[in-house]
Amino acid sequence: MTERKRKIVNDPVYGFITIDHPLIFNLISHPYYQRLRRIHQMALAHLVYPGAMHTRFHHSMGAYHLMSCALQELKGKGIAITEEEEVAARMAILLHDVGHGPYSHALEHGIIEGVSHEAIGRWLMEDLNRQMNGALSLTLEIFNDRYHKKFLHQLVSSQLDVDRMDYLNRDSFYTGVSEGVIGYDRIIKMLTVHNGELMVEEKGIYSIEKFIVARRLMYWQVYLHKTVLSAENMLVKILVRAKELALKGVDLFASPPLQYFLYHTITASNFEQEPACLQQFCLLDDYDIMGAIKVWAQHEDKVLSLLCNWLINRNLLKCILSNEVFEDDAIAVLKNQVQRKWGLEGNELDYLVFSGTASLRAYNIKDEQINILFKDGTVKDISSIDNALVSHTLAIPVKKFYICHPKM
């Protein structure tokens, strides 16, 4: 092994995070990873919670720290984890968000068709593995759930993974929404492995219930807050409108990577068959998008300039939440008002008046279950335990309908 590099990073949530392996240091130093510094973790939530300015880099480093703590805890309980497996699992969690585009999900819904950030992340990890001469081969096995020690993948991706533990804790820290605070340290202390799968000791039941409740509260209070929904839908509409104009040959200001995605129809096959596509994606970040939006605010296309001006100046669309689907008549009335006020017509109105759904299932019984290991050796899913809060309320999906329109 090459000379050991040991670095510490001072994190406001956990204190000092240690980088103590040359492979991990090289991975964090790579441009693919450093790009995460330029992507907000919570997209446009800072328009509601001004402190929410942290990045995907902050979150990935936090999740890496929790992964390190969890692995140490499991090793202390006699679970066999080799040094190679430990390093690979830590690299897997570092890379779990590497496929995110600018403002997180906006790009997926705006200018790239049918390509998820998970798929892009896998392609980037495979490319990194080639660049690092196969050093990420075991990381890929763990990340893609192909490794025989399933609990390592469950720490990276499940209903009780260190990704969720960090983003709940970190997002509540930066937003000031205390409902999201979880006892991550106690949860980690209660983790164990039984029959090759990640489980929680019986003593940790209440900490897990608090974790699931915190997730539900954070979604409705922060991530799916009606003003956040409005801002993020406006951003998507801006990108969709820009793409529509670009494909018609309209001249738009854009950085070279943004221009590439605006003026080409991009699908999964482009990423798989054209190396340039992945490279251009890695040059895209929040600055490309916001820099373009500032210029587009002066564009002659009325739809584009209106939306960009409103977003920049936080004059956001009014968002109304309801338990019932909005009637077509209500949408038509709003479109008529917009038409009279701004002189728009046809599909232009769909950019300023639109409806959608926001849904959440705080705990999904059909998904990767959170299993509790009792002292007598029996195993039960958290939702099937007598008197458990989860079985009564949190496993039921909640769906809300919303409509967005300009303030008039």
Secondary structure, DSSP 8 states (H G I E B T S, - for coil): ------EEEEETTTEEEEE--HHHHHHHHSHHHHGGGGSBTTTTGGGTSTT---BHHHHHHHHHHHHHHHHHHHHHTT----HHHHHHHHHHHHTTTTT-BTTBTHHHHHTSSS--HHHHHHHHHHHHHHHTTTTTHHHHHHHTT-SS-HHHHHHHSSTT-HHHHHHHHHHHHHH--GGG---HHHHHHHEEEETTEEEEEGGGHHHHHHHHHHHHHHIIIIIT-HHHHHHHHHHHHHHHHHHHHHHTT------HHHHHHHSS---HHHHHH-HHHHHHHTT--HHHHHHHHHHHTT-S-HHHHHHHHHHHTT---EEEEESS---HHHHHHHHHHHHHHH---GGGGGGTSEEEEEEE-SS-TTSS--EEE-TTS-EEEGGGSTT-HIIIIITS-EEEEEEEE---
